[in-house]
């Protein structure tokens, strides 16, 4: 594919999509029903449909029976950890292998024209972004993900929670509504904790670990400080206060865990043929890695637009960001008021 039909490349070789990012036409006034209907398929496909299918497969074929989950035992806990590790290794590793190891499409559609493996850095363990990212992913990311899953499935099995655990036969519409809202719940939660860990000193001691990957790749997705992992997966606790079902818990964990790869693919499109490509929806989060203080979420929820931190990838977006940075710099450089004593 010729990526220049879809965008442009600067002198450094970085690709920029031709169309600026638009926020979802969900929380807008006046309502825009036709635009909403055109946007809606992209809310489900491909990613959220994939995550739901994966959650359904796990619930149907790869989750222990309720009687087993009711008794905490290291064997089924270890099984869930190995299962989740395998999912991450296959999915993250598969995308990394094709796009970053085999480089099957070169740097076509790649936001940052360079590849992380071509440049060593002392900020990473062993000087390698990939090795560092994988150690953090499997060292604390997957274990903490699994700990939340163990907690939620065990509490379901023993019938504990502030909200009613139910079935699709008993409350189909409540569960369908929650299922449809899970990606938005995740993004709202992500914006809140993401904004929080960008504040000092949490940024310095916690979130800077993730931002070491200025040029992210799939293994950067869950490369975080353990404190950030604890905050990141805490969105699944909402199933303790709303009518829910373990299938939706597993779907939610896939949206949060496996779904982290979406924003870190590093390419605008994945080529699937000579003239065909699948959009990744990765540009909004790539801009966050590039500029640090924009796009705390991905645009479905309106918080970045409300708080003035949305960057749509355009020159106008650059100008608004720079003006905000100048105002912040002016506040920081302002002299403290003189004492009257």
FENNOR-V806864 format. One record per residue. N is the residue number from 0. RES is the residue in one letter. BURIAL is 1 if it has 9 or more other ideal C-beta (glycine too) atoms within 8 Angstrom, else 0. Layout:
BEGIN
N,RES,BURIAL
N,RES,BURIAL
END
This chain:
BEGIN
0,X,1
1,X,0
2,X,1
3,X,0
4,X,0
5,X,1
6,X,1
7,X,0
8,X,1
9,X,0
10,X,0
11,X,0
12,X,1
13,X,1
14,X,1
15,X,1
16,X,1
17,X,0
18,X,0
19,X,0
20,X,1
21,X,0
22,X,1
23,X,1
24,X,1
25,X,1
26,X,0
27,X,0
28,X,0
29,X,0
30,X,0
31,X,0
32,X,0
33,X,0
34,X,0
35,X,1
36,X,0
37,X,0
38,X,1
39,X,0
40,X,0
41,X,0
42,X,1
43,X,0
44,X,0
45,X,0
46,X,1
47,X,1
48,X,1
49,X,0
50,X,1
51,X,1
52,X,0
53,X,1
54,X,1
55,X,1
56,X,1
57,X,1
58,X,1
59,X,0
60,X,0
61,X,0
62,X,1
63,X,0
64,X,0
65,X,0
66,X,0
67,X,1
68,X,1
69,X,0
70,X,0
71,X,0
72,X,0
73,X,0
74,X,0
75,X,1
76,X,1
77,X,0
78,X,1
79,X,1
80,X,1
81,X,0
82,X,1
83,X,1
84,X,1
85,X,0
86,X,1
87,X,1
88,X,0
89,X,0
90,X,1
91,X,1
92,X,1
93,X,0
94,X,1
95,X,1
96,X,1
97,X,1
98,X,1
99,X,1
100,X,0
101,X,0
102,X,1
103,X,0
104,X,1
105,X,0
106,X,1
107,X,1
108,X,1
109,X,1
110,X,1
111,X,1
112,X,1
113,X,1
114,X,1
115,X,1
116,X,0
117,X,0
118,X,0
119,X,0
120,X,0
121,X,0
122,X,0
123,X,1
124,X,0
125,X,0
126,X,0
127,X,1
128,X,1
129,X,1
130,X,1
131,X,1
132,X,1
133,X,1
134,X,1
135,X,1
136,X,1
137,X,1
138,X,0
139,X,1
140,X,1
141,X,1
142,X,1
143,X,1
144,X,1
145,X,1
146,X,0
147,X,1
148,X,1
149,X,1
150,X,0
151,X,1
152,X,1
153,X,1
154,X,1
155,X,1
156,X,1
157,X,0
158,X,0
159,X,0
160,X,1
161,X,0
162,X,1
163,X,0
164,X,1
165,X,1
166,X,0
167,X,0
168,X,0
169,X,0
170,X,1
171,X,0
172,X,0
173,X,1
174,X,1
175,X,0
176,X,0
177,X,1
178,X,1
179,X,0
180,X,0
181,X,1
182,X,1
183,X,1
184,X,1
185,X,1
186,X,1
187,X,1
188,X,1
189,X,1
190,X,1
191,X,0
192,X,1
193,X,1
194,X,1
195,X,1
196,X,1
197,X,1
198,X,0
199,X,0
200,X,0
201,X,1
202,X,1
203,X,0
204,X,0
205,X,1
206,X,1
207,X,1
208,X,1
209,X,1
210,X,1
211,X,1
212,X,1
213,X,0
214,X,1
215,X,1
216,X,1
217,X,1
218,X,1
219,X,1
220,X,1
221,X,1
222,X,1
223,X,1
224,X,1
225,X,0
226,X,0
227,X,1
228,X,1
229,X,1
230,X,1
231,X,1
232,X,1
233,X,1
234,X,1
235,X,1
236,X,1
237,X,1
238,X,1
239,X,1
240,X,0
241,X,0
242,X,1
243,X,1
244,X,1
245,X,1
246,X,1
247,X,1
248,X,1
249,X,1
250,X,1
251,X,1
252,X,1
253,X,1
254,X,1
255,X,1
256,X,1
257,X,1
258,X,1
259,X,1
260,X,1
261,X,1
262,X,1
263,X,1
264,X,1
265,X,1
266,X,1
267,X,1
268,X,1
269,X,1
270,X,1
271,X,0
272,X,0
273,X,0
274,X,0
275,X,0
276,X,1
277,X,0
278,X,0
279,X,1
280,X,1
281,X,1
282,X,1
283,X,1
284,X,1
285,X,1
286,X,1
287,X,1
288,X,1
289,X,1
290,X,0
291,X,0
292,X,0
293,X,1
294,X,1
295,X,1
296,X,1
297,X,1
298,X,1
299,X,1
300,X,1
301,X,1
302,X,1
303,X,1
304,X,0
305,X,0
306,X,0
307,X,0
308,X,1
309,X,1
310,X,1
311,X,1
312,X,1
313,X,0
314,X,0
315,X,0
316,X,1
317,X,1
318,X,0
319,X,1
320,X,1
321,X,0
322,X,0
323,X,1
324,X,1
325,X,0
326,X,0
327,X,0
328,X,0
329,X,0
330,X,0
331,X,0
332,X,0
333,X,0
334,X,0
335,X,0
336,X,0
337,X,0
338,X,0
339,X,0
340,X,0
END
